[in-house]
């Protein structure tokens, strides 16, 4: 029971941290998104190297490097996570936190769609209804002269493809992220050196506060991931599935209440459609999970030897 309680605490910490992450990226909004991304990569590599050494986990890295298919997947996920990170930083810096939250609300439904298209998973009627509702919400937003929420779609689909490929990579979260950020490191270092030589880099010309904030980019990236990993080891994935809406909810509240981003009637209709779709999806998942658990328990009882 104590183990599960700790798992719930870790899960809440991870999702709350992701939910309030726009606060950090707002603090570095005066720095170009590409420079913030480069620093995020550099400091993540250094912090990951330290953590892997402390935990004696370098063997996982060596094992992954020897698996050709794993490395091909990780090369693709490297591009996907870089794309996802960049557009999230860009969205927050350019007052599109509301679109970012929309993207992560849509993401669970995108995962369902990708499962059907690429993993040959079958949809339940509830999932079909959920996908149609979410699609209607996005379409309404586009047709109401608000424009296609391309940032939200970019975030939802890049993270959806990332999660799908990482699931098939058979590598631990921390080790996989170390390989991904290391693959990005040369580009990040070259970019920082280039803007430094041009006199446009924040390091050397920025304020001490900006320097400190950029140093923290690795911690902002990694600690929520570590907390999530600890939670996944202690609680059921279904529990984490219910928690996943904490992050976009936090981002939504920050966008509307703190940053006062425009929230029109079209936004209200679109978000209502997507929230309704998520309710249908979550309830359907809970029912199917309970049914599967009951069938498994019955199968175990049926196979138990008579006393």
ZADO-112888 format. One line per field, with one value per residue (C-alpha): residue number from 1; residue in three letters; x, y, z. Coordinates in steps of 0.5 Angstrom, whole numbers, always signed. Layout:
N
k	(NUM, ...)
r	(Ala, ...)
xx	(X, ...)
yy	(Y, ...)
zz	(Z, ...)
END
This chain:
307
k	(1, 2, 3, 4, 5, 6, 7, 8, 9, 10, 11, 12, 13, 14, 15, 16, 17, 18, 19, 20, 21, 22, 23, 24, 25, 26, 27, 28, 29, 30, 31, 32, 33, 34, 35, 36, 37, 38, 39, 40, 41, 42, 43, 44, 45, 46, 47, 48, 49, 50, 51, 52, 53, 54, 55, 56, 57, 58, 59, 60, 61, 62, 63, 64, 65, 66, 67, 68, 69, 70, 71, 72, 73, 74, 75, 76, 77, 78, 79, 80, 81, 82, 83, 84, 85, 86, 87, 88, 89, 90, 91, 92, 93, 94, 95, 96, 97, 98, 99, 100, 101, 102, 103, 104, 105, 106, 107, 108, 109, 110, 111, 112, 113, 114, 115, 116, 117, 118, 119, 120, 121, 122, 123, 124, 125, 126, 127, 128, 129, 130, 131, 132, 133, 134, 135, 136, 137, 138, 139, 140, 141, 142, 143, 144, 145, 146, 147, 148, 149, 150, 151, 152, 153, 154, 155, 156, 157, 158, 159, 160, 161, 162, 163, 164, 165, 166, 167, 168, 169, 170, 171, 172, 173, 174, 175, 176, 177, 178, 179, 180, 181, 182, 183, 184, 185, 186, 187, 188, 189, 190, 191, 192, 193, 194, 195, 196, 197, 198, 199, 200, 201, 202, 203, 204, 205, 206, 207, 208, 209, 210, 211, 212, 213, 214, 215, 216, 217, 218, 219, 220, 221, 222, 223, 224, 225, 226, 227, 228, 229, 230, 231, 232, 233, 234, 235, 236, 237, 238, 239, 240, 241, 242, 243, 244, 245, 246, 247, 248, 249, 250, 251, 252, 253, 254, 255, 256, 257, 258, 259, 260, 261, 262, 263, 264, 265, 266, 267, 268, 269, 270, 271, 272, 273, 274, 275, 276, 277, 278, 279, 280, 281, 282, 283, 284, 285, 286, 287, 288, 289, 290, 291, 292, 293, 294, 295, 296, 297, 298, 299, 300, 301, 302, 303, 304, 305, 306, 307)
r	(Unk, Unk, Unk, Unk, Unk, Unk, Unk, Unk, Unk, Unk, Unk, Unk, Unk, Unk, Unk, Unk, Unk, Unk, Unk, Unk, Unk, Unk, Unk, Unk, Unk, Unk, Unk, Unk, Unk, Unk, Unk, Unk, Unk, Unk, Unk, Unk, Unk, Unk, Unk, Unk, Unk, Unk, Unk, Unk, Unk, Unk, Unk, Unk, Unk, Unk, Unk, Unk, Unk, Unk, Unk, Unk, Unk, Unk, Unk, Unk, Unk, Unk, Unk, Unk, Unk, Unk, Unk, Unk, Unk, Unk, Unk, Unk, Unk, Unk, Unk, Unk, Unk, Unk, Unk, Unk, Unk, Unk, Unk, Unk, Unk, Unk, Unk, Unk, Unk, Unk, Unk, Unk, Unk, Unk, Unk, Unk, Unk, Unk, Unk, Unk, Unk, Unk, Unk, Unk, Unk, Unk, Unk, Unk, Unk, Unk, Unk, Unk, Unk, Unk, Unk, Unk, Unk, Unk, Unk, Unk, Unk, Unk, Unk, Unk, Unk, Unk, Unk, Unk, Unk, Unk, Unk, Unk, Unk, Unk, Unk, Unk, Unk, Unk, Unk, Unk, Unk, Unk, Unk, Unk, Unk, Unk, Unk, Unk, Unk, Unk, Unk, Unk, Unk, Unk, Unk, Unk, Unk, Unk, Unk, Unk, Unk, Unk, Unk, Unk, Unk, Unk, Unk, Unk, Unk, Unk, Unk, Unk, Unk, Unk, Unk, Unk, Unk, Unk, Unk, Unk, Unk, Unk, Unk, Unk, Unk, Unk, Unk, Unk, Unk, Unk, Unk, Unk, Unk, Unk, Unk, Unk, Unk, Unk, Unk, Unk, Unk, Unk, Unk, Unk, Unk, Unk, Unk, Unk, Unk, Unk, Unk, Unk, Unk, Unk, Unk, Unk, Unk, Unk, Unk, Unk, Unk, Unk, Unk, Unk, Unk, Unk, Unk, Unk, Unk, Unk, Unk, Unk, Unk, Unk, Unk, Unk, Unk, Unk, Unk, Unk, Unk, Unk, Unk, Unk, Unk, Unk, Unk, Unk, Unk, Unk, Unk, Unk, Unk, Unk, Unk, Unk, Unk, Unk, Unk, Unk, Unk, Unk, Unk, Unk, Unk, Unk, Unk, Unk, Unk, Unk, Unk, Unk, Unk, Unk, Unk, Unk, Unk, Unk, Unk, Unk, Unk, Unk, Unk, Unk, Unk, Unk, Unk, Unk, Unk, Unk, Unk, Unk, Unk, Unk, Unk, Unk, Unk, Unk, Unk, Unk, Unk, Unk, Unk, Unk, Unk, Unk, Unk)
xx	(+0, +6, +9, +3, +2, +9, +7, +1, +5, +11, +5, +2, +9, +11, +4, +3, +11, +9, +2, +6, +12, +9, +12, +19, +18, +15, +21, +26, +21, +26, +31, +30, +26, +32, +37, +33, +32, +40, +41, +35, +39, +46, +44, +40, +46, +50, +45, +43, +50, +51, +45, +47, +53, +50, +45, +50, +46, +51, +50, +43, +46, +51, +46, +41, +47, +48, +41, +40, +32, +32, +37, +33, +27, +31, +34, +27, +24, +30, +27, +20, +22, +26, +20, +16, +20, +21, +14, +12, +17, +15, +8, +9, +14, +9, +3, +0, -1, -8, -6, -1, -6, -11, -5, -4, -12, -12, -6, -9, -14, -9, -5, -12, -12, -5, -6, -11, -7, +0, -1, -8, -12, -19, -23, -29, -36, -34, -27, -30, -35, -29, -25, -31, -32, -25, -25, -31, -28, -22, -26, -31, -25, -22, -28, -30, -25, -20, -15, -13, -10, -3, +1, -4, -4, +4, +5, -1, +2, +9, +8, +4, +9, +14, +10, +9, +16, +19, +14, +17, +24, +25, +30, +29, +26, +32, +37, +33, +33, +40, +41, +36, +39, +46, +44, +42, +48, +53, +47, +46, +53, +54, +48, +50, +58, +55, +50, +56, +61, +56, +55, +47, +48, +45, +51, +56, +51, +45, +43, +45, +38, +38, +44, +41, +35, +38, +42, +36, +33, +36, +33, +26, +26, +29, +26, +18, +21, +24, +18, +14, +18, +18, +11, +10, +14, +9, +2, -2, -2, -9, -8, -3, -8, -13, -7, -5, -10, -7, -2, -6, -11, -6, -3, -11, -12, -5, -7, -14, -13, -6, -4, -10, -10, -16, -22, -27, -34, -31, -25, -31, -34, -28, -26, -32, -32, -25, -27, -33, -29, -24, -30, -32, -25, -24, -30, -30, -22, -24, -30, -26, -20, -25, -28, -21, -19, -26, -25, -17, -19, -25, -19, -15, -20, -22, -15, -14, -13, -18, -16)
yy	(+0, +5, +3, +5, +11, +13, +12, +16, +22, +21, +21, +27, +31, +29, +31, +37, +39, +38, +42, +48, +48, +54, +58, +56, +57, +64, +66, +65, +67, +73, +68, +65, +58, +55, +57, +55, +48, +47, +49, +44, +39, +40, +41, +35, +30, +33, +31, +25, +23, +24, +20, +14, +14, +15, +9, +5, +4, +5, -2, -1, +4, -1, -6, -1, +1, -6, -7, -4, -4, +0, +5, +6, +7, +12, +16, +17, +19, +24, +28, +27, +29, +35, +37, +37, +40, +46, +47, +47, +52, +56, +56, +58, +64, +66, +66, +60, +56, +55, +51, +47, +45, +43, +39, +35, +34, +31, +26, +20, +20, +21, +15, +11, +13, +11, +4, +3, +5, +2, -3, -6, -5, -5, +1, +0, +4, +9, +10, +11, +16, +20, +21, +23, +28, +31, +31, +35, +40, +41, +42, +47, +51, +52, +53, +59, +63, +61, +58, +51, +49, +47, +48, +43, +38, +38, +37, +32, +28, +29, +26, +21, +18, +19, +14, +9, +8, +9, +3, -1, +0, -4, +1, +4, +12, +15, +11, +12, +20, +20, +17, +21, +28, +25, +25, +32, +34, +36, +40, +44, +45, +48, +52, +55, +56, +59, +64, +66, +68, +72, +75, +73, +68, +69, +66, +72, +78, +76, +77, +72, +70, +68, +64, +61, +59, +56, +52, +49, +47, +40, +39, +42, +36, +31, +31, +30, +24, +21, +22, +19, +13, +12, +12, +7, +2, +3, +4, +1, +4, +5, +10, +14, +14, +18, +22, +24, +30, +34, +36, +39, +42, +46, +49, +51, +54, +58, +60, +63, +65, +67, +69, +72, +68, +69, +64, +65, +62, +57, +55, +53, +49, +46, +44, +42, +37, +34, +34, +30, +25, +24, +23, +17, +15, +14, +11, +6, +4, +4, -1, -5, -6, -8, -13, -16, -16, -20, -25, -26, -27, -32, -36, -36, -39, -44, -46, -47, -54, -57, -57)
zz	(+0, +2, -5, -9, -5, -7, -14, -14, -11, -16, -22, -19, -18, -26, -29, -24, -27, -34, -33, -30, -35, -39, -33, -34, -42, -41, -36, -42, -48, -49, -52, -59, -58, -62, -57, -51, -55, -56, -48, -47, -50, -48, -40, -41, -44, -38, -33, -36, -36, -28, -27, -31, -27, -21, -22, -26, -32, -38, -39, -42, -47, -49, -50, -54, -59, -61, -63, -70, -70, -63, -66, -72, -68, -63, -69, -71, -64, -64, -69, -67, -59, -62, -66, -60, -56, -61, -62, -55, -53, -59, -57, -50, -52, -57, -53, -55, -49, -50, -57, -53, -48, -54, -57, -50, -49, -56, -56, -52, -58, -63, -60, -61, -68, -69, -66, -71, -77, -75, -70, -73, -66, -67, -65, -60, -61, -56, -59, -66, -62, -59, -65, -69, -63, -62, -70, -70, -65, -69, -75, -72, -69, -76, -80, -74, -77, -72, -76, -76, -69, -73, -67, -63, -68, -69, -61, -61, -67, -66, -59, -61, -66, -61, -56, -61, -63, -56, -54, -60, -58, -52, -48, -41, -41, -38, -43, -49, -48, -47, -54, -57, -53, -55, -62, -62, -58, -64, -68, -61, -60, -67, -66, -60, -62, -69, -65, -60, -66, -69, -62, -62, -56, -49, -46, -45, -47, -43, -35, -30, -29, -36, -35, -29, -33, -38, -34, -31, -38, -36, -30, -32, -38, -34, -27, -29, -33, -27, -23, -28, -29, -21, -22, -27, -23, -17, -20, -25, -32, -32, -26, -30, -35, -31, -29, -36, -36, -30, -35, -40, -35, -32, -38, -40, -33, -34, -41, -39, -32, -32, -39, -41, -48, -52, -51, -56, -56, -62, -57, -52, -57, -59, -52, -50, -56, -54, -47, -48, -53, -47, -42, -47, -48, -41, -38, -44, -42, -35, -37, -41, -36, -30, -35, -37, -30, -28, -33, -31, -24, -26, -31, -25, -21, -26, -27, -19, -17, -12, -5)
END
